[in-house]
Amino acid sequence: MAIEYSHENIWFDKWRVDDAEREFYERKYLGGSGLGTLANQIAKARQEIQNSLASGGRGASGGGASADVLNRITKLEDDNSYLTKRVAALEQTIINLTNQIDSLNVSGAKTTTTSVSQKQPEKKPVAEEEDEDDDIDLFGSDDEEEDAEAARIREERLKAYAEKKSKKPGPIAKSSVLLDCKPWDDETDMKAMENEVRKIEMDGLLWGAAKLNPLAFGINKLSILCTVEDEKVSIDDLCEKIQEIEDYVQSVDIAAFNKI
């Protein structure tokens, strides 16, 4: 109800709207679930303002103030409707999340129970465990005896293998030697010289081909090939034996020496 004076307007019902607005914002920011009661109070305040306008709010200033209050109440009603829908959606979301968490907890508990039952080792009888403990040799005496026996057998086999390998004949080292036997003069019988040289016999010596090659002043030299085993025949000894044939041989030179 508004009374118009000459210089000011008095709004006697403003406290109702203030109380409704204050309660709305308290519920909005402090939390609560009385949105239905708030809507009722806003509707009641709207009705009272409308009644006030219909009965006595005929002044220009009073009518403008009441219209402003009505606009604010309309905005509050819209906000209240929006908050009601949001609260309902949040409640449904919380219910869905709670159901999902419960289902996950149940499935996790089943999986844990199954894994524990699978990993749990089979218990052996007490008697078998005691027998196994008795069979364990803490000092390892049997193992040491077996190791010593195995080492002895291994050493014997290695020794036998080494002896067998040492007895096995390896490749015989041989050399091919070309010797030049020089006579005293051109009257020396070269055929007789060759025969005397071939008479020399040594273990590991094998004589080969021979021919006469010119030396100087009509004198020829006897070039004779021989094959020798390096371990059995010394070329120096062979040359000394040939030089001992003093009737025919003046000197002996090694013309070629090749390993076979």
Buried (B, 14 or more C-beta within 10 A) or exposed (E): BBEBEEEEBEBEBBEBBEEBBEBBEEBBEEEEEEBEEBBEBBEEBBEBBEEBBEEBBEBEEBBEBBEEBBEBBEEBBEBBEEBBEEEEEEEEEEEEEEEEEEEEEEEEEEEEEEEEEEEEEEEEEEEEEEEEEEEEEEEEEEEEEEEEEEEEEEEEEEEEEEEEEEEEEEEEEBBBBBBBBBBEEEEBEBEEBBEBBEEBEBEBBEBEEBEBEEBEEEBBBBBBBBBBBBEEBEBEEBBEBBEEBEEBBBEBEEBEEEEE
